[in-house]
Amino acid sequence: MDQLGKALYVSAGLFWMAFWALAFGYAFSSLIQVLVPREVIAK
């Protein structure tokens, strides 16, 4: 049972680290789409 608790704790930690990376990536991508005109991106 103790191993299951450790596994869940590690899994939650990895999920939390991945969540922040994904959130930052989506926020950065959104800023680029809002601030940079489509014509510049198309070039």
C-alpha positions as CSV (number, residue, x, y, z in Angstrom):
1,M,0.0,0.0,0.0
2,D,2.9,2.3,0.8
3,Q,4.3,1.8,-2.8
4,L,0.9,2.7,-4.3
5,G,0.9,6.0,-2.3
6,K,4.4,6.8,-3.5
7,A,3.5,6.0,-7.1
8,L,0.4,8.3,-6.9
9,Y,2.5,11.0,-5.3
10,V,5.2,10.8,-8.0
11,S,2.5,10.7,-10.8
12,A,0.8,13.8,-9.4
13,G,4.2,15.6,-9.3
14,L,5.0,14.7,-12.9
15,F,1.5,15.7,-14.0
16,W,1.9,19.1,-12.2
17,M,5.3,19.7,-13.9
18,A,3.8,18.8,-17.3
19,F,0.7,20.9,-16.7
20,W,2.8,24.1,-16.1
21,A,4.9,23.4,-19.3
22,L,1.7,22.9,-21.3
23,A,0.0,26.0,-19.8
24,F,3.1,28.1,-20.5
25,G,3.2,26.8,-24.1
26,Y,-0.5,27.5,-24.8
27,A,-0.2,31.0,-23.2
28,F,2.9,31.8,-25.3
29,S,1.2,30.6,-28.5
30,S,-1.9,32.6,-27.7
31,L,0.2,35.8,-27.2
32,I,2.0,35.3,-30.5
33,Q,-1.3,34.8,-32.4
34,V,-2.8,37.9,-30.8
35,L,0.2,40.2,-31.1
36,V,1.7,39.1,-34.5
37,P,-0.3,39.8,-37.6
38,R,-1.3,36.8,-39.8
39,E,0.5,38.3,-42.8
40,V,3.8,38.2,-40.9
41,I,3.2,34.6,-39.8
42,A,2.3,33.5,-43.4
43,K,5.6,34.8,-44.7
